[in-house]
């Protein structure tokens, strides 16, 4: 709403501009496009077109009404409109082997469009097609473009694997003379240039790439003959391979999970990180000289809610971040609770809080009306609740961190199920080594549970009623961090990837649902002093925007980054 936030000051505007210049300088290089190598001339590149065989043909010497250079979406729609306007001879030319443009070349595993298909795919009514996906895979878009070319008879005069090399206007003849790399010499009454840049493949100018002895190709020239599978996955040819993916943009984010699912080992190389935003939430608390943030979760209002574990009343114990303005404000506090996590119920719209002292409390959406949901022993033993998650019916699943502070480190932790109305509680798993993080998988068939002492993520498969554990398996173990590293909370995205937070270092590790390492997200090196934990993560549902609570002697902060897949309810901390 206009006026809902104070106007930006001159000082704030200058700071924002300085930050923009700083980020721009990190990304702009003096060598410009010289930092890349064109694919066609690079010895490490795949053949020019791995999808369609280049066929020899006789040079074209005829005349056409219109020449459209480029058979991507722009060129294809232009040619269709020219056909509808009555032009008879329309020639599409493209250096690819068919129509499609970027969708002809980009057939890598996992390729999807990030614009809704009903908005992105043109002329659906003309061919009577209803997209199968809200965000269509590349092959569906390409096939739709082929259907359009067939529907409007654009293949008749088309010339593929052909690039224009000369356009010369003949004033006397009122026509264009066209030359191509196939020795064509034809004429056209009019010419439309629709040659986009997204079909041009560029390799990084890495020293020694020419002498690399392994297989190398650009994602826009994917070699399924080598990897096996198709755009939906199944890359069985990589089973015994170590694979490096260079780049972490939109393509890299889609490719990496597919490759990591099958490759023996996957390495991801990033030149320039995506923009990382940070908001300071709290300062170190007096007497403790530190802070500890936990439990980020998105409310129905779009704000991010989180807890300050070591805050004392009257300081707020639950805080709220307006992700648009980056403003942090207090939401709730009391004199009794030691809150370790927060989650919104899918049933009653209240915010539920785990109190390490043994209770589960909830508050209304405006921070009022605190209630005790559950308190007391569970099956005869007291509970130290740490993290929680909900099933769709509103039942709570809580990690019981009992024994965590015991020097003997006896594995007496539990996973507890609490009925939605708080009337009963049962133990789903026991004798656990300090369980902390807990999240449902994307289909609510089981729980991912992180155990601090083991630095391990385990999967608890549940029965249909989600009231008992059918089987337990180890998904991943953290063995690449410093000695003080402990697994903390976890979250799951729409692709089933697991985001594992840590105590002891400000790092989030990302694993596939099968436990393969996919990525490591670190706080920028310049910020790491005084930050010792990245404790929890939330991905905004329906987007890839992720937020992580980071804490230590320097205070408490909320960092943001781009996740590998979109957020779902299971992406809200836990």
N, C-alpha and C positions, 0 to 999 in steps of 0.2 A: 504494500500500500504506500502511496506517496506520503512522505513525511514520517514514515515509521522509524527511520533511522536518521541521526543527525547528519548534516551535510559534511562532506569530506573537507578537511582543512588543507591549507596550502602546504603545510609540513607533511601531512599524510600523502598528499598527491605527489610531492617531490620524492618521498620515500618509495612510493609505488613505482614511479618512473625509473628511479635508480635500480630497483629490483628487476624491472623489465630489462633494462640495459644489461645488467649483470647476467641474467639468464640468456639473453640473446647472444652475448659475447661467448658464452659457453658453447653455443650451438653453431655459430657462424665461423667458418674457417677461411683463412686467406686464400687457400687454393681452390675454393669454390667447387665447381663440378669436376675440377681436376683431381679431386680426391678419389673419384670413382674410375672404374674401367668399364668400357662398353663390353657387353657380353660377347658379341659376335667376334671380336678380335682377341679374346682371352683364351689361352691354351687350356685353362682349367675349366672352361665352360662346357655345358652340354651342347649338342648340335642345335642349329638354329631353331628348328621346330620339332620337338619330340612327339607331337600329337598327330601331325598330318604329313605324309610324304610329299615332298616337292616334285611335281611332275613337269617334265619339259613340254613346251608348247611353242607353236609358231607365233612370231610377233604380231600384234594387233595393228591394223592399218586403216580401220574403219572410222566412221563418224558417229558420235552419240549426242543425244540432246543435252545430257548433263553428266558430268563426272563428279563423284563424291569420293574424296580421298579420306579413307578411314572408315572402317565398318564396325565401329563401336556403337554405343547407344546413340550418340549424337549424329553420326553419319547415317546410321540405319533409319532413325526417325526422319531425318532430312530427306532421304531417298523415298521413304514411304509418302511423305507429304508431296513430293514432286510427282510421284505416281498418281496420287489422288487429284493433283492439279491437271493431269492429262498428259504428262510427258511419257513418251513411249519407250525410248531407249535411254536407260539410266545405268551407268557403269559404276559399281562400287569397286574400289581397289584397296587392298590392305596387305601388309607384309605378313600377316598371319594366314593360316590355311583355311579360314572360314570367317563368318561374321562373329562378333563377340567383343572385339577390342580387349580391354583388360580381363574380361571374363573368358575370353578364348585362351589367353596365356596363363592366367592364374587359376590353376587346378590343384593346388597344393592341398594336403590333408587338412581338413577342418575349415576350408574357406567358406565364409558366409558373408553376406552383406549386413552392415550395421544400420541400415535404414529399412523401415518396415516395407515389406514386399509390395503391399497395396499402393504405396506411394512411389516406390522406386521403379517397379517393372511397368513399362509403358504399354498402352493399347491392349489391356487385358480383355476388354469387351470385344475388340475386333477379332480375336481368335478364340473367344469363349473360354478363357483359361482362368481358373481360380488357384492362386498360389497355395502350395501345401504347407508352407512354413510362414510364420510371421516375419522372421528374418531369414530370407531364402539362402540356401547354399548356392555356391557359384554355378554348379552344374545345372540347377533348375533355371537360373537366370540365362545361362548360355543356351539351353534348349529352347527357352521362350524366344530368344532372339532369332534362332534358326527358324522357328515356326513363323515368326513375322516375315522373315526374308522369303520363305516359301509362299506364305499367304499373298504377298504382293509381288511375286514373280521377279525378285531381285537377283536371283542366281543366273538368269538368262545371259546377262552381259557382264557379270562380275569377273574380276581377275584377282585371284588371291596369290599369296607369295609374290607380291608385286609392290614396288615402291616407286613413287613418282620422282624423277630426277630433273625434269625440265617442264616449266610452264611458260609458254611464249604467246603473247597476244598478237593476233594478225588483224590489224585494223581494217585492211581492205576486205578480207574475207569474213570479218566479224565472228571470229572463232578462236579458240585456244588450240595451240599445238602442244601436244603432251608427249613427253619422253619418259621412259621408265627404265629400271634396271633389268628388264627382260627384253630390251631392244624394241619395245613398242613405239610406234610413231603414229598415233591416232589424233583425231581432232574432237573438240567438244564445244557446243554452243555456250555452255556455262560450266563453271567449276566451283565446287564447294569444298573447302578444306576443313576437315573435322578430325585432325590427327592429334589425339590426346597424348599425354606423357606417361600414363600409368601402364602402358604396355611395354615401355622401354626398360629393359633389365640393366642394372648397374651392379658391378661387383666392387667391393671395397678395395682400395689400393693398398693392400697389405703386402709388405715386402716378402718375397718368397712364395707368393701364391702360385706363380708359374711352375715352381718346382715341387709343389705338393704332390705326393705320390698316391694319395687316396682318391676317392671319387668325390667330385665337387660339382654342384650345380646350383643355379639360382632357383628360388621358390617358384618363379614364374616360368620355369622350364623344368618342372618336376619330372624326375625319371622313375616312373613306377615299374619299369623293367628291372631297375636295380633294387628299389625298396619293397616292391610288392604292394598289394593293396590298391586302394583308390582314395578318392577324396573323403570318404567316410571312415577311413582307417584301415586296419589290417596290414600294417607295414611289416610283415613277417620277415622280409629280407634284411631287416636291421637287427635281428635277434642277437647276433654275435658281433655287432659293430659298436664302436665308440663314435658318437655323432656330435659334431659341433654346429650349433645354430648361431649365426652372427646377426644380431639385430633383435630388438625387443619392442618394435612398433606393433601396429595392429596385426600384421602378418605373423610376426614372431610369436605373439600371444596365442594365435590360433594354431600354429604349427607345433610349438613346443610340447603341449600335452600329448598330441598324437605320436610324435617321435618318441617321447619318453616312455610311453606305454609299451613300446616294443624294443627299443634299442637297449643294448647291454649297459650303456652309460651315455648320458646326455649332458653336454656342456653348453651353456648359454653365455655368449659374449655380448656385452653392451658397451657401445661407444659413449653415448650421452644419456644419462637417466632422464626419465620423464619428469615433468615438473613436480616437485614435492612441496606441499603446503604444510605449514606448521602453526599451531595455535598454542600459546602458553595458557595452561588451565589453572595451575596452582604454583605457589612458591613453597620452598622447603618449610616445614612446620617447626616452630620454635621448640627447642629441646631435642627434637629428633634430627634436625638438619637434613631432612629428606622428605619425600612424599612417595606415595604408591597409588597409581590409578589403575582401575580395573573395570571390566564389564561394560564396554560400549554397546549400546543397543539403540536402534532407531525407533522413535515414537511415531504415532500416526500423524503428528504435525511436521514430520520431516527432520526434527532436531535430533541430535545425538545425545543420549543420556549415559552417564558413567559415574562410578563411585570413587571417592577418595578413601582408601582403606584405613589410613592412619589419622584422619581428621578427627578432631574433638569438637563437640558442641561449644560455642554456638557457630563454629565454622560449618559450612554446608558439607554434608557427607555424600549427597547425590548432586551432581552438577549437570548443566545442560549447555550444549554447544549449538549455536545457530550456525550451520555450515555455510550459509551465504555471507553473513556479516563477519563470521569468525569470532563473534562475541560469546563469552562464557559467563553464565550466571548460576547462582545457587538455585536448587530445586527443592531439596528436602534435607532436614536434619532432625536429630533427636538426641537425647542424653544417654541412651542406652546402647544402641546398636554398633557393632563392628562389622560393617558391610563389605563383602568381598566380591559380589557380582550382582548384576541387574538384568532382568529380562521382562519384556511386556507379554502379558498373557494373551493368547489368541482368542480367548473366550470372553473375559470380563473387561478387557481394556485397561487393566491396572498394571502398575509397575511392581514386579516382585523382586525382593531383595534377600540375598542369603546373609544371615548374621552368623559369623564364625562361632559365636557363643552358644549356638544351638537352636536358633529359630529361623523360620521363614516369615517375612513380613511383606505386606503390599501396601501401596499408596495409590490414591486416585490420580487421574491424568493431570490434575492441576497441583499435585504435591500435597494434598490434604488427605484427611481421613485414613490415617495409618491403622492397619489391622494386623494382628498376628494370625497367620495362616496355619502354621504348624509349629509345635514346640514339644520338647521332651525326648525320651528315649525311643529308639527304633529297635524292636525285637530285643529289648532288654539292655541295650547299650546306648550311651549318649552319642550325640552326633555333633561334628564340627563341619557344617555345610560350607562348601567353597564355591563351586560353580553350579549353574543350573541351566536346563533347557526344557522346552515344552513339546509334547506331542500335539497333534491337531485338536484333540479333545480337551486340552488344557491341563492334563496331568503333568506333574513336575518330575524331572529326573535330576537328581542332585548327587554331586560327588561329596563324600564324607571324608575329610582330610584328617580324621582322628589318627593320632600317633605321629603326625608330621614333626612335632617339636621334641619327640622322644629321642634322646641320643642313641638308644639301642636300635632304632630304626626297625622296629618290628612291623611287618606288613599287616596292619589291622584296618586299613582304609576300606571304604565300601562305596557302592553305587546304590542309591536309594530311590525308590519310586513313591511319590506322594500323590494321593488322589487329588483331583482338581478342587474338591471342596475341603481338602485338608483333613478329612475324617479318618484316613488310614495311611500307613506307611509300611512298605515292605522292602527287604533287602534283595536286590537283583544280583549283586556280586560282592564278595568279601575277600579278605586276606590280600588286599591290594596295597602296593607300595606307594603310598601317598598319592591317591588319585586327585587330579585337579581339573583339567579341561574336559568338557563333555559337550558333544554335539550329535544330533541325529544325522544320518546319511541323507542324501537328497530325496529318498523315497520313504523315509521313516521306517525302515526295516531293521535298523540296528543303530548302535551308539559308538561313536569314536571317543575313547577315554584316554587321556594323557596321564601318565604316572611320573611324578617328579623324580623319585629316587632312581628309577630305571631309565629315565629319558626315553620313554617309549610311548608310541601310540598303538593302542589295541582296539580291535573291533569286537563288539558284543552283539552277535546276531540274536534278535528277539523273536518270540513267537508272534502269532497274528494279533493277540490281545496286548502285546507289549508288556506283559506282566512277568515273563521269565526269560532267562538267557538260554538259547539253544546251543550256542558254541562261541568260543572266544579264540581270536587269532591275533597275531602280532602284525601290524601294518608297516610300521617304520620305527627305527631307532636312531636317536641323535648321537652321533659319535664324532662330529667334526668341530665341536665348540670347545671353549676353555673348560677347565675342570669344574668351575663353579656354575656352569650352565645347568639349568633345570627346566624341563618342559612345563609350560604354564597352560593357559587356555587354548582352545582351538575353535575353528569355524570351518564351514563347508560351503563351497560355491555351487552354482547351477550345473557345472560340469562334474561335480563330485570331488573336486580337488580339496585337499585339506591344508589349512593354514595353521601352522603351529607356532604359538608365541613362546617366549623364553624369559626366564629369570637369568641374571648373570651376564647378559649381553643384549643390546638393543637390536634384536634380529627376529624376523619372521621367516620361517622355512616353509616352503610350499611343496606338497607331495601330491602325486596322483592318488586316486582311490586305491590303487594297487601298491602304494608305498614307494613309487619311484620319485626321486628328487626332481623337482621341476624348476624351482627358482629360490633365491635367497634375497630377501628384502632387508636392507640395512639402513639405519639412520645415517645421513650424510656424515662423512668423516669429520668435517669441521664442527659438527654439533655433538660429537660423542662424549666429550668431557663431562663427567657428572651424570651421565645417563647409563644406567646399569640393567634396565629391563624393558622389554617390549612385551607387555603382559597379556594383551587381548586385542582382538580385531573385530571389526564389523564392516561388511560390504553393503552399501545401500541397495536394497532390493530393486531389481530391474536395471541396475547400472553396474559398471565395473569400478566405481569409486569406493576405495577402501580407506578405513580409518583405523589407526592403531594407537593404543595408550602406551606412552613411553614415560618412564619415571627414573628418579635417582636423586642424588645430592643436589642436582641443578634445578629440581622441581618436577612438575608434571606437565606433559605436553601431549597434544594430539597431532600426529602426523598423518598425512594422506598420501596414497599412491594408487596406481592402476592395478587392479586385480587381473588374474588370468581369465576369469569368466564372471558373469553377472551374479549379483547377490540374490539370495532367496531368504526365506525366514531362518533357515539353519545357518545363515551367514552372520547372524546377530550375536557375536560373542559366544560365551559358554565354554 
